[in-house]
Amino acid sequence: MTTPDLSPGALAEVTAEIASTAAEYDRSGDLPWKGLHVAHEAGLLTATVGKQYGGPGVGPRDVVRILTAIGEGDASVGLLASNSLMSHAGQAARPHWPAAYYDDLLARSKNGPALVNAIRAEPELGAPARGGLPKTTVTRTADGWVLNGRKAYATGGTGLAYHVVWAVADERVGHVIVPADLPGITWVDTWDHLGLRASNTHDVIYEDVKLPADAFVEIPRGPDGVYRDPAAMAGPGSFGHPALYVGVARAARSAFAAFARSRVPSALGKPIAETERIQAVAGEIDLQIVQAETLLHGALLRLESGDTAFLPELSAVKVAIARSVIAATQTAVAALGNPGLTRHNPLERHLRDALCIRVHPPQEDAVLLAGGRRVLTPR
């Protein structure tokens, strides 16, 4: 595996290369292969492959730096990269893939982007973080399993090399590792979203997909005996998605500054960047981004230091980051008026992408409710 250069200069080059095709893919809705190849060639898509597998095994803070840089270039590439990085990190921490499958994934990753995604949501169930069990099932056979069901919001679409599918087996809940090219997998093009247009987050149907005996991995029950969506668990690895959206906010800041420096109204006779009003707006955008980045890296530093008492507050930190990301992009768009909403200006795309941070678990209402109950419970 390529050891990535994570210096600020190298990451800035990756950001610029990915950004050069972001608008093209946003308009077409095609998978952003050019951006993915840039990230792959820089060694970023496999940065979390464990050292026991010959990978770099980078830690959570470097992961968020990677995803901030990629997200600043193209949020869709950032989401695809985040899902793959989290899958490799999970395998490094707790090996659970069938050995032949993971060897195949690593072999593919040497030749180009090999994408993985944990596919959990369902049309009836919605987001699994809200509770409930999937209808998707894996049934025992004489020599393995058979997978049946329909999933929604399966980011990566036909570009995935492997699916990690949340399913019920008898009375157990877990994931099955599924090669994307197996018979019985059908994609339904359902993705017509406000943002992340190139992420190909479609529905997928599994019909009698045959899998080996070691393809199913049970998810441990929580202390209360309830199965919980792993994506909603707070921990160092849960900051990948917030990190890419911090990158989106940084891209919005750059787009705002570029427009302000180039816009010279005839009545003003100088760039609007030289006015105190626009300078104050730029300061507000910057404040929100500084706040988001400080929360992001500060939370990880506290976790690295062993501050376990901080764990109940992690979800609130993610919500605060989301608020700052959205505030930064909305402030930039609001200050520019029509130019900020035209598709000729990247700010419009950055705003659409930034709003998507709200869909990732845990959602704000659930976090506020849990936090309020924690505060109001007698100790």
C-alpha positions in Angstrom: 0.0 0.0 0.0 1.1 3.5 -0.8 2.1 5.5 2.3 0.2 8.8 1.8 1.9 12.2 2.0 -0.2 14.0 4.6 1.7 17.3 4.6 -0.5 20.4 4.1 1.0 21.0 0.7 0.3 17.5 -0.6 -3.2 17.6 0.7 -3.8 21.0 -0.9 -2.7 19.6 -4.2 -5.2 16.7 -3.9 -8.0 19.2 -3.0 -7.3 21.3 -6.1 -7.2 18.3 -8.4 -10.4 16.9 -7.1 -12.1 20.3 -7.2 -11.3 20.7 -10.9 -13.9 18.1 -11.8 -16.4 18.5 -9.0 -18.9 20.8 -10.9 -18.8 18.4 -13.9 -19.9 15.4 -11.8 -22.4 17.4 -9.8 -24.2 18.2 -13.0 -24.0 14.8 -14.6 -24.6 12.7 -11.4 -22.0 10.2 -12.6 -19.7 8.6 -10.1 -16.8 11.0 -9.7 -14.1 8.6 -10.9 -11.6 11.3 -11.8 -11.6 12.6 -8.2 -11.6 9.1 -6.8 -8.5 8.2 -8.9 -6.7 11.3 -7.6 -7.4 10.2 -4.0 -6.4 6.7 -4.9 -3.1 7.7 -6.5 -2.3 9.8 -3.4 -2.8 6.7 -1.2 -5.7 8.3 0.6 -8.4 5.6 0.0 -6.4 2.9 1.7 -4.8 5.1 4.4 -6.6 3.1 7.2 -5.6 -0.3 6.0 -4.1 -2.0 9.1 -0.4 -2.4 9.4 -1.0 -6.2 9.8 -2.1 -6.1 6.2 0.8 -4.0 5.0 -1.1 -0.7 5.1 -0.3 2.7 6.7 -2.8 2.3 9.5 -3.2 6.0 10.0 -5.2 7.1 13.1 -8.4 9.1 13.5 -6.8 12.6 13.4 -5.1 11.9 10.1 -8.3 10.4 8.8 -10.2 13.6 9.4 -7.4 15.7 7.8 -7.6 13.4 4.7 -11.4 13.7 4.6 -11.4 17.5 5.1 -9.0 17.8 2.2 -11.1 15.5 -0.1 -14.4 17.1 1.0 -13.0 20.5 0.2 -12.5 19.3 -3.3 -15.7 17.4 -3.8 -18.2 16.3 -1.1 -19.3 13.3 -3.1 -15.7 12.0 -3.4 -15.4 12.7 0.3 -18.4 10.6 1.2 -17.3 7.7 -0.9 -13.8 7.9 0.6 -15.1 8.2 4.1 -17.2 5.0 3.8 -14.2 3.0 2.5 -11.8 4.4 5.1 -14.1 3.5 7.9 -14.5 -0.1 6.5 -10.7 -0.6 6.4 -10.4 0.9 9.9 -13.0 -1.4 11.2 -11.2 -4.4 9.7 -7.9 -3.3 11.2 -9.4 -2.9 14.7 -11.4 -6.1 14.6 -10.8 -8.5 11.7 -14.1 -9.9 10.6 -14.1 -10.2 6.8 -13.7 -13.6 5.2 -9.9 -13.7 4.5 -10.4 -14.4 0.8 -12.7 -11.4 0.4 -10.4 -9.0 2.2 -7.4 -10.2 0.3 -9.3 -9.6 -2.9 -10.3 -6.0 -1.8 -6.7 -5.2 -1.1 -5.6 -6.6 -4.4 -8.1 -4.5 -6.2 -7.1 -1.4 -4.2 -3.6 -1.7 -5.7 -4.9 -1.2 -9.2 -7.5 1.6 -8.6 -10.3 2.8 -6.3 -12.0 -0.2 -4.7 -15.0 1.2 -2.8 -16.7 -0.3 0.2 -19.9 0.8 2.0 -21.8 -0.4 5.0 -25.4 -0.5 3.6 -28.0 -0.3 6.4 -31.0 1.9 5.6 -34.2 0.4 4.1 -37.3 2.0 2.4 -39.7 0.9 5.2 -37.3 1.2 8.2 -35.6 4.5 7.2 -32.4 5.3 9.1 -31.5 2.4 11.4 -30.2 4.9 14.0 -33.8 5.5 14.8 -34.2 2.0 16.0 -35.9 -1.1 14.7 -34.6 -4.2 12.9 -34.0 -4.6 9.2 -36.3 -6.7 7.0 -33.2 -7.8 5.0 -32.5 -11.4 5.9 -29.7 -13.9 5.6 -30.8 -17.6 5.8 -28.7 -20.6 6.6 -28.0 -23.1 3.8 -26.0 -26.3 3.9 -22.8 -24.5 3.0 -23.4 -20.8 3.8 -26.0 -18.1 3.6 -28.6 -16.7 1.2 -29.3 -12.9 1.3 -32.6 -11.3 0.5 -33.9 -7.8 0.9 -34.0 -4.2 -0.4 -31.8 -1.4 0.9 -32.0 2.4 0.4 -29.4 5.1 0.3 -26.6 2.7 -0.7 -23.9 5.2 -1.4 -21.5 4.2 -4.2 -24.0 2.3 -6.4 -22.5 0.2 -9.1 -19.1 1.6 -8.3 -18.8 -0.5 -5.1 -16.4 -3.4 -5.0 -18.0 -4.8 -1.8 -21.2 -4.2 0.2 -21.3 -4.6 4.0 -25.1 -5.3 4.4 -27.0 -5.0 7.7 -29.3 -8.0 8.0 -31.1 -10.4 10.3 -30.0 -14.0 10.6 -32.5 -16.1 12.7 -32.7 -14.0 15.9 -29.3 -12.3 15.4 -28.4 -9.1 13.7 -25.2 -8.4 11.9 -23.4 -7.6 8.7 -22.8 -9.8 5.7 -19.8 -9.1 3.5 -21.0 -9.2 -0.2 -18.9 -9.0 -3.3 -20.6 -6.5 -5.6 -20.4 -8.7 -8.7 -22.4 -11.6 -7.3 -25.6 -12.8 -9.1 -28.8 -11.5 -7.6 -27.8 -7.9 -7.0 -29.9 -5.3 -8.8 -29.6 -1.5 -8.6 -32.6 0.8 -8.7 -31.7 4.4 -9.7 -33.5 6.4 -7.0 -31.0 9.1 -6.2 -32.3 12.6 -7.1 -31.1 14.6 -4.2 -30.4 18.2 -3.3 -26.7 17.6 -2.6 -24.0 15.0 -3.0 -25.3 14.6 -6.5 -22.4 12.4 -7.6 -22.5 10.0 -4.7 -24.8 7.5 -6.4 -26.8 6.8 -3.3 -29.3 4.5 -4.9 -31.5 1.6 -3.8 -30.2 -2.0 -4.1 -32.1 -5.3 -4.2 -30.7 -8.6 -3.1 -32.4 -11.7 -4.4 -31.1 -15.1 -3.3 -27.5 -13.9 -3.2 -25.4 -16.9 -2.1 -22.6 -16.3 0.4 -20.0 -18.4 2.2 -20.4 -19.5 5.9 -18.0 -16.9 7.2 -19.7 -13.9 5.4 -22.0 -13.1 8.4 -20.7 -11.2 11.4 -23.0 -10.6 14.3 -23.3 -7.1 15.9 -22.9 -7.3 19.7 -26.0 -6.2 21.6 -25.8 -3.1 23.8 -25.8 -3.2 27.6 -29.6 -3.0 27.5 -29.8 -6.1 25.2 -30.8 -4.0 22.2 -29.0 -4.1 18.8 -27.8 -0.6 17.7 -26.8 0.8 14.4 -22.9 0.8 14.4 -22.9 4.1 12.4 -24.6 5.8 15.3 -22.0 4.8 17.9 -19.9 7.6 19.2 -16.1 7.2 19.0 -13.0 8.3 17.2 -14.1 6.7 13.9 -17.4 8.5 13.9 -15.9 11.8 12.9 -15.2 10.9 9.2 -18.5 12.4 7.9 -18.3 15.7 9.9 -14.7 16.1 8.7 -15.6 16.0 5.0 -18.3 18.7 5.5 -15.8 20.9 7.3 -14.0 20.7 4.0 -17.1 21.8 2.2 -17.3 24.9 4.5 -13.7 25.6 3.7 -14.5 25.4 0.0 -17.4 27.9 0.5 -15.0 30.3 2.3 -12.6 30.1 -0.6 -15.4 30.7 -3.2 -16.7 33.6 -1.2 -13.2 35.2 -1.0 -12.6 34.7 -4.8 -15.9 36.3 -5.7 -15.3 39.2 -3.3 -11.9 39.9 -4.7 -13.1 39.9 -8.3 -16.4 41.7 -7.9 -16.0 45.4 -8.7 -19.4 47.3 -8.8 -19.4 50.3 -11.0 -20.8 52.5 -8.2 -18.1 51.4 -5.8 -15.1 51.4 -8.2 -13.1 48.8 -6.1 -13.5 45.1 -5.2 -16.2 44.5 -2.6 -13.5 42.6 -0.7 -12.2 46.1 0.4 -15.4 47.0 2.1 -15.8 46.6 5.9 -19.2 44.8 5.4 -17.7 42.0 3.3 -14.7 41.8 5.5 -16.9 41.3 8.5 -18.9 38.6 6.7 -15.7 36.9 5.8 -14.7 37.1 9.4 -18.0 35.4 10.5 -17.5 32.6 7.9 -14.0 32.1 9.2 -15.2 32.1 12.8 -17.7 29.3 12.1 -15.0 27.2 10.4 -12.5 27.7 13.1 -15.1 26.7 15.6 -15.9 23.5 13.6 -12.3 22.5 13.2 -11.5 23.1 16.8 -14.4 21.0 18.0 -13.4 18.3 15.5 -9.7 18.0 16.4 -10.3 18.9 20.1 -12.7 16.0 20.5 -10.2 13.6 19.0 -7.4 14.9 21.2 -9.6 14.3 24.3 -10.3 10.8 23.2 -6.7 10.1 22.5 -5.8 11.3 26.0 -8.2 8.6 27.4 -10.9 11.0 28.5 -13.7 8.5 28.6 -16.0 10.8 30.6 -16.3 12.8 27.4 -18.0 10.0 25.4 -21.6 11.0 26.2 -20.9 14.4 24.8 -19.5 13.3 21.4 -22.9 13.3 19.7 -23.5 16.9 20.8 -20.0 17.8 19.4 -21.0 16.4 16.0 -24.2 18.5 16.0 -22.3 21.6 16.9 -19.9 21.0 14.0 -22.9 20.5 11.7 -24.4 23.8 12.8 -21.1 25.6 12.2 -20.6 24.1 8.8 -24.1 25.1 7.7 -23.8 28.6 9.2 -20.6 29.2 7.4 -22.0 28.3 4.0 -25.3 30.0 4.5 -23.6 33.2 5.6 -21.5 33.2 2.4 -24.5 32.7 0.2 -26.7 35.2 2.0 -24.1 38.0 1.7 -23.8 37.6 -2.1 -27.5 37.4 -3.0 -28.2 36.1 -6.5 -24.6 35.4 -7.4 -24.4 33.0 -4.4 -27.4 31.0 -5.7 -26.4 30.7 -9.4 -25.0 27.4 -10.7 -22.2 29.4 -12.3 -20.9 30.0 -8.8 -19.6 27.0 -6.8 -21.2 28.5 -3.6 -24.6 27.1 -4.7 -23.1 23.6 -4.8 -21.3 24.0 -1.5 -24.5 25.1 0.2 -26.4 22.1 -1.2 -23.7 19.7 -0.1 -23.3 21.3 3.3 -27.0 20.8 4.2 -26.5 17.0 3.7 -24.5 16.9 7.0 -27.8 16.7 8.8 -28.7 13.3 7.5 -25.8 11.4 9.1 -26.5 9.8 12.4 -27.1 10.8 15.1 -29.6 13.4 13.9 -30.0 16.7 15.9 -33.3 16.1 17.5 -32.2 12.7 18.9 -29.0 14.2 20.2 -30.8 17.1 21.9 -33.3 14.8 23.5 -30.6 12.4 24.8 -28.5 15.4 26.1 -31.5 16.9 27.8 -32.4 13.7 29.6 -28.8 13.3 30.7 -28.7 16.8 32.1 -32.1 16.5 33.9 -31.5 13.0 35.4 -30.6 13.2 39.1 -27.1 12.0 39.8 
